[in-house]
Amino acid sequence: MAAAVPQTLAGNVSLITNITTPFGYAIARRLGFAGSRLFVTGTCKGKTERAIKTLQDNGIDVAGACLDITKSEERAQLPDLVDKEYGKLDSLVISHLENRLRGNLLDCSVEEVKEMYDKYLVAPFDVSKKLFPLLQKSDNGSIVLMSSIAGFTPFNDIGLYSTAQTAILGLTKNLAQSMAHMNVRVNSVSTGFMTDDNSGASWDQASEELRLQLETVIPLGRVAKMYEATGTVEFLLGRNSSYISGENMILNGGMSVRI
């Protein structure tokens, strides 16, 4: 099965975080089938080990660790772990655990705001910064930060999450500027209406009724399929996107969220 997929990432080493979610696992699987060797992380030891075993059973070269990137002492281990396992790093994909904080922004506490920004801004920034020395040694260093269209268009049912996604878009732009001198590219992928996107929004685990409602307002007439999002990640990590940096790639089925 893996041999039938174009090896666009052959020779690469990619680090993907939080692979115990359906979306995180799908990204890892896609990059592995594209030829990349993988180092993956997850917060649950049992789920992480099972995900690694399944990827290995599919012929993918993968190693990993159980750690939480939202904890500074745990994410600090990543450079040494990756360097010890592979001696290099070409690609970093920061995927997230499911957002469980729902509701109107004004109903959130200051503590919840701090927790949200630690998860979606501080952790991606610190992981990217700590792995930059490894990435700059690659001739195709690339970072992809996963985000959501909620960063462009606020949704009341995930108000605080929306503001955090906007922060990721700004982080993408600034990291791209800061890392460009060492030929490391930074982009983000903002998913639109897609089930299992970890947003915690109404469409994340959409009922059949809601899915049909969404399809009436999406110009392409359907919600996104996960392989379309993972394919975009693969593209941004490959050499066909070697002149793309600082971009926020939106998968929205034709819904206008920006010009």
N, C-alpha and C positions, 0 to 999 in steps of 0.2 A: 504493500500500500504506500509506504513512504517513498519507494523508488519512483512512483508515478508522479510525484509532486516535483516541480522544478526546484532545483537546489540553489535558490537565490541567496541563501545565507551559508553556503558551504564554507567551512573553515572558521566561521564565527563562533564566539562564545557569548552567550546572552544570559543576563540575569533577569529573572522575572519574579516579582514579589507577589505574595498572597495567592498562590495557585490553588488553594483549597476552595475557592469560589468557582462556580461554573465558568465565569468569564476568564478568570485568571488561568484556570486549567486549559481553556480553549486557546488562549494566547500561547501558552507554553507548547501545546500540541502542534499548533500551526508553525511556530518557529522551529521546533524540532524536526518536523517533516520537511521544512525548507532547508535542512542541512546543518542548522546551528547546534552546537553543544550547549547544554543548558545548566545553569545553576539556579535553583528555585528555592523560595522560602514560603513557609506557612506558619500559622500561629498554633495549629493543633498538630501534635506529634503524629498521632495515628492517621489522620487525614493526609498529612504531608507525605508520610511514608507510603501510603496506599497510592497517592497520585504519582509519586516517583516510580513505584513499581509498575503501574499501568503504562506510564510513558516508556519505561525500559522494555516492557513486553512488546511495545510497538516499534522497537528497534531504535529508540532515541537515546543518545548519549546524555545522561542527566545525573547530576548530583544535587544535593541540597541540604538545607538545615531548617530546623524548627526554631523560628525566632519572630519577634514582633517588631516591625520597623518603626512603630510609634514609640518604642522605648529606646532612649538614647544609648544605653549601655549594650543593648542587643544589636542595634543597627551598626554600632561601632565595630562589630566583629566581621562585617561583610567583606571589607577589602582583603583581610588576611585569609578568610575562608575561600574566596574566589581565587586569589593568587596561589594559594597552596594547592587547590584542586586543578587549576588549568594554566596558571602562570600568565594569564592575559584576560582582558575583557574588551569586547567590541560594542556590545549593546546592553542598555539598561532599560527595562520596562517597569514602571511603577504602577502596578494595579492595586486596587484597594479592597478592603473588606466591605461588607454591606453596610450602608448607612442605616442606622436604626433610630435616628433622631428625626422625627417628623413633626409637622405643625408650623404655625405662623411664627415668623421671626421674633415678634414682640413677646411671645410666650417663652422664649429661651432665656436661660440665666447666663450670667457672665461666665460661670464655670463651664457651661455647655459650649459657649463660644470659644473659650480657650481650648477645650478638648477637641472641638471640630477643627480648629486651625492647627493644632498640634498634629492631627491626623493627616490633613490634606495640604498643608503648607510647610510646616516645620519639618516633618518627616521626609517628604520628597526633596526639599532643599538640602537637608543634611545628608541624605543618602547620595544624592547627586554630587555634592561637594566631596564627600569622602571617597567616592569611586572615581572622581575626575582624574587623579594621578594614573590610574590603570587605563582609563578610557583614552587619555591623551597619547598613550603609547601605540594605540591602534591606528591603522591607516584609514579606518572607516568608523570612528567612534560616533555613537549616536545614542541619544536618550529619547524615550517616548513617555510622556506623562499622560495617564488616562484621566479624562475629564467627562463633562456632560454638557449638553445644550442648556442645562439649567444655569450654567455660568454666563450665558448670553441673555436668556429670558427667564426671569425669576418665576418660580412656582410656589404658591402659598403653602402647599402641603409639605414642602421641603425647603422652607425659607432660608434657614441657616446653611443647609447643604448648598443651596444656590450661591450664596455669597462666597463659600469656600471654593466652589468651582471657578468663580470669577478670579479668585486669587491664584488658582493653578494656571489660568491663562496668562496672567501677568508674570508669574514665575517662569513660565515657558519663554516669554519674550526676553526677560532679563538674563536668564541662564544662557540663552542662545547668544546674546551679545557678549557675555562674559567669557564663554568658552570657545568662541569662534577662532580666536587667535591660535588655538591649539588644534584646530580642525575637528572639533567635536560639535556635532549638530544636536539641537534640542527642538523637539516638536511635541505637540499634544494631539490627542485624538478625542474629540467630543462626540459621544454617542447620543443619538436622538432617542426616539421611542423604540426601545429594544428590551425584551424581557431578559431578566437575569443580568442587568447592567450594574447592579449593586447600588443604585441610587436611592432605593427605598421609596421612590415615587409610586404613584398609582399604577403606572404602566410596567413597573419592574416585575410584578407578579400578576399581570393583568388577567382578568377573567375573560371568557369568550365574549361576553357582552361589551366590556370595555374595549377589547381589541377591535371589535367591529365598529365601534364608535370612532376610535382613533383612525381606522382605515378610511373613514369618510372625509377626514380633514387633512390627511397626508397626501400630497400630490401624487406620489407613486402608488398610493392605494394600499399600502401594507406597512407593517412594522419592520424594523431592520432584522436581518438574520445575523447571528453571531459571527459566521464566517466572513461576512462583509466587513465587520469591525476588525477581526483578527488579520484579514488580508491587508487592510490599511496599515496596521502596525508593521506587518512584514515588509510592505513597500517602503515605509519610512526608515526602516533599519537597513535596507539594501542599497546597493550602489546606484540603482536607477533614480534614487532621490538624493544623490550626493550634493546637489546644489540647493536643497530645501532645508531651511533652518529658521526657527522662530515662528513657525506657522501653527495655527490651530485648525486641524482638519476636522470638519464637521460632517457627520453622517446623519442627515436629517430627512432624507426622502423627498427633498424639494421644499421643505418648510423654510421660510425666510426668517433667519434669526440675525442676519447681518448682510451688508452689501459686500 
